[in-house]
C-alpha cells in the first residue's frame, strides 16, 4: 500500500502556500510527512558555494537557497559535506574542503555545517549529511598536492588509483575504520538527521584481473568489501545515536533481468557489477533506513523505463522497514518536463517521497520543473491505495551505437592565445583536426564570462560541464605520456548544464580530447585562425561564429 501520511490540514496549508513568508513555510515543512528533498552538490561548487573566502556571503547564499527550496514545498536538504575526502565541517579526521577557500586544509573561519544545520532546523527542515566514502580526487594522482592533514597523504598505502584519479581502497580494513570514525565524528558532534551515501563505491568498471569474471571470486570479494562497510557504518550510527538515519542512493538499476531473473526488465548499467554495490542486499539485511535509487530516466525509455524501475524497487522494500524514496534526475530535460507525471507514478507504489538532483536545476526551473513540483505539493488529495499501473509509454528510440575507430594522433603544441595572451596547450591532430583536453580549456578561460566547471560522473559514464561556474581543481593531474600515439573514439557522453550534447571526441592516453571549434560552439565563444602566425585565437568576449 502507499505509505504517504497526509497532513490533516492540507487544504488550509495549500491556501497559504502562495504567501512567501517564513511562518507559512515553517508550518508547511513541519507538517509534511513524505520526503521532499533536494541534493545540494558542493563538489566543483556545482550547487554551492559560488564564492570562496567569504563566510558572510556563503551564509547568505545558503539561506537564500534554503528559503527558495522551502518555498517550493521541500522539507529536506541533502548537503554534500564530504565531497573528496575533505570536509565542510570542523573535523579531526578530514581536512577543510577546498570549495570553501580555494585551498584544501584552509580554515574558512566558521563551521559551515553547524550553520547550515541550524538554519535548516530553524525552518523545520531536515538536514542529511551527504558523504562520498571512498573518493579522494576527481582527477589527479599526485599525493603531494593534497593538504598535509589529508589522510590519503598520511597513508598512501590506503589508496588505489584508476582512470587518473585516487580512491580509498574498499578492501583495506583501516580505510573501513577511518570511514566509520568519520561518520561517528559527525553523528556525535552535529545534530544531523541522517548520514547519506550516494552511488560511488568502487570506481566505475574497475577492471578485474585477467581471467576473472564479474561473477567470480574477485568480483564477489569486492562486493563483500562494500557490504562490510555498509553494515559497519549502519551499526556505528545506531550505536552512537539511534535516532539518526542512514540512507544510500544507489544506481537506479541493481541488475538487469538478463543478468539475473530477480533483476529489473531493463538494459542499462548495473550497480551490482559496475561499482560492486549490492543495494538489494542492503535493503533485505536492514542495513539502511532508507534507499533512494537514482531512477534518472523518463517514462518509456527503451533501456530503463521509469515506472518499471519504481515498481521493481517498490517490490524490494515490500515487507521491510526500509523506506523508499525516488531519486529524480531533473538535470535531464526529458525528466524535468515530466516530473509531475513521474511523481504521480510514485503514488501507486511503496514510495515515501522524492529527492531531486540537483538544486541548481530546480532553482533554474529547468523545463518548468520547479513550477510543477510546487503545484504538485500544493495538491490536496492523492490516492491512499495503489492503482493499477498504466502501460509504459511508447519507448524512446535507443541511441545509435558508437562506432569505435582507432586513428593515429600526432602530438603537437598548438599556438593559442586566450584574449590576446599566449597559452601553451598540449594537443593532438587527427584527420587534420586539432583536439584539445577539456580541462585545459577550462583552466585557460577561468575567470572570464565563458568560464565553466567540468567533472566525470561515473554513474552516467559522462563528462559534466557547467557553464558560468568557476573552474577549480585542488589536485593537479599527472602529466602522463605525451608523443605521437593512437586515439580511439571516446564512448564518454558529454552533458552541458545537464543537457546531452553530441560532439566527436577521442580518448588518448586515458584523457578525452575534443575539437576546439565544437567546444567554442558549446560555450559560445569566439575562435579565430591567424594564417600568417599559425595561431588559434580564443576570445571570450565574443560569440561563436
Secondary structure, 3 states (H helix, E strand, C coil): CCCCCCCCCHHHHHHHHCCCCHHHHHHHHHHCCCEEEEEECCHHHCCCCCCCCCHHHHHHHHHHHHHHHHHCCCCEEEEEEECCCEECCCCCCCEECHHHHCCCCCCCCCCHHHHHHHHHHHCCCEEEEEECCCECCCCCCCHHHCCCCCHHHHCHHHEEEECCEEEECCCCHHHHHHHHHHHHHHHHHCCCCEEEECCCCCCCCCCCCCCCCCCCHHHHHHHHHHHHHHHHHHHHHHHHCCCCEEEECCECCCCECCCCCCCECCCCCCHHHHCCCCHHHHHHHCCCCEEEEECCCCCCCCCCCHHHHHHHHHHHHCCCCCEEEEEECCCCHHHHCCHHHHHHHHCCCCCCEEEECCHHHHHCCHHHHHHHHHHHHHCCCCCCCCCCCCCCCCCCCCCCCCCCCEEEEEEEEEEEEECCEEEEEEEEEECCEEEEEHHHHHHHHCCCCCCEEEEEECCCCEEEEEECCCCCCCCCCCCCCCCCEEEEECCCEEEECCEEECCCEEEECCEEEEEHHHHHHHHCCEEEEECCCCEEEEECCCCCC
